[in-house]
Amino acid sequence: MGVRNIVKIDPARCNGCGQCVTACAEGAIEIRDGKARLVSEIYCDGLGACLGRCPQGAISVEQRQAATFDEQATHEHLTRQARAAHRPPSVCPGLMAHTFAPKAGTVQPAEVPSQLSHWPVQLRLVSPSAPYFQDADLLLVADCVPFAMADFHGRFLRGHSVAVGCPKLDDAQFYIDKLGTILSANKVRSLTVVHMEVPCCSGLTRIAEEAIRKVGADLSFEDVTIGLGGDVLTVQDVVI
């Protein structure tokens, strides 16, 4: 047990709507006696995908002593839930298989120039002191996004420095610290966060928020949600 991010639910604000239950890919929340409750600390990864789904603002993420997130126990928990509901188990909505037919009118030229301006791009590998972060328009993007969007390079990557990562599979706290270091070491002009619509992917928004708070950066950012078909679903300004 150690100090880590974990979901906190305010029962006074909760109206038991259940939106957080469906948003939690780990099955860590359920409705009991008309209120949302954390089933077990070991099922909560602390990314806060449920935050944006609560219309009452009853959910937050706090840092406190908590049992370590247990991926294996979570999988077993989800399997039990699935059996009880007589449906196939699923660890995360983001892991569901989807097949897409090519859309009419999206045929690209034989060669489309890349808009990538630097390497590496993985958030774990980039150097906070790299010159491409100074005075940059920074793009923080979930690593599945470029596969879903046919026009990702032209629509988002052009003119931006980029860092990519997976908020579900990677170390969220490391990413918070790394992004915070980038923001504090450079004069970043703007930040855009682009992630997929699956609940676990919205953890990238939480990572950006926590990094900005951690270093006290005077920075708001644009939060973009991409649908599984590659369309832009929402664009929101996030002010810290």
HELIX and SHEET records of a PDB file:
HELIX    1   1 GLN A   19  ALA A   23  1                                   5    
HELIX    2   2 GLU A   41  TYR A   43  5                                   3    
HELIX    3   3 LEU A   51  ARG A   53  5                                   3    
HELIX    4   4 GLU A   71  ALA A   84  1                                  14    
HELIX    5   5 PRO A   93  LEU A   95  5                                   3    
HELIX    6   6 PRO A  131  PHE A  133  5                                   3    
HELIX    7   7 VAL A  145  ALA A  148  1                                   4    
HELIX    8   8 PHE A  152  PHE A  152  1                                   1    
HELIX    9   9 HIS A  153  LEU A  157  3                                   5    
HELIX   10  10 ALA A  172  ALA A  185  1                                  14    
HELIX   11  11 PRO A  199  SER A  202  5                                   4    
HELIX   12  12 GLY A  203  VAL A  215  1                                  13    
SHEET    1   A 2 GLY A   2  ILE A   9  0                                        
SHEET    2   A 2 ILE A  59  ALA A  66 -1                                        
SHEET    1   B 2 ILE A  29  ARG A  32  0                                        
SHEET    2   B 2 LYS A  35  LEU A  38 -1                                        
SHEET    1   C 5 SER A 161  GLY A 165  0                                        
SHEET    2   C 5 ASP A 137  ALA A 142  1                                        
SHEET    3   C 5 SER A 190  MET A 196  1                                        
SHEET    4   C 5 PHE A 221  ILE A 226  1                                        
SHEET    5   C 5 VAL A 232  VAL A 238 -1                                        
END                                                                             
